[in-house]
C-alpha cells in the first residue's frame, strides 16, 4: 500500500524531530495554511514545497517528486508514475 499525504507529512515531522504541523511548516519555510490544505486533501504540495519537505526530512528528492506525481495524477498517468517510482526506487518505503 502506498504512503498517502498525511503519512508523508507525519514521516517528515518524525524525521525533523517536530511535534506539530505548525513547527514543520516553519522549519520547511511554508505556510501553516498550505500544510493544513495538504492534510485536508484540499491541495497537494507544489513541486517546490515537496522539494523543501524532502530536503528538510533528508529524503530522496527525486523519489518524493515521483510520489507527488502519483498522488496528483489520474488513472493512466497515475499508473505510469507509480511504475517509474517502482523501477527507479524498488526498495522504496513509500510503496
Secondary structure as the mmCIF struct_conf table of DSSP 4:
data_model
#
loop_
_struct_conf.conf_type_id
_struct_conf.id
_struct_conf.beg_label_comp_id
_struct_conf.beg_label_asym_id
_struct_conf.beg_label_seq_id
_struct_conf.end_label_comp_id
_struct_conf.end_label_asym_id
_struct_conf.end_label_seq_id
HELX_RH_AL_P HELX_RH_AL_P1 UNK A 5 UNK A 15
TURN_TY1_P TURN_TY1_P1 UNK A 16 UNK A 17
BEND BEND1 UNK A 20 UNK A 20
HELX_RH_AL_P HELX_RH_AL_P2 UNK A 21 UNK A 28
TURN_TY1_P TURN_TY1_P2 UNK A 29 UNK A 29
HELX_RH_AL_P HELX_RH_AL_P3 UNK A 32 UNK A 40
TURN_TY1_P TURN_TY1_P3 UNK A 41 UNK A 41
BEND BEND2 UNK A 42 UNK A 42
HELX_RH_AL_P HELX_RH_AL_P4 UNK A 47 UNK A 56
TURN_TY1_P TURN_TY1_P4 UNK A 57 UNK A 58
HELX_RH_AL_P HELX_RH_AL_P5 UNK A 61 UNK A 72
HELX_RH_AL_P HELX_RH_AL_P6 UNK A 75 UNK A 88
TURN_TY1_P TURN_TY1_P5 UNK A 90 UNK A 91
TURN_TY1_P TURN_TY1_P6 UNK A 93 UNK A 94
#
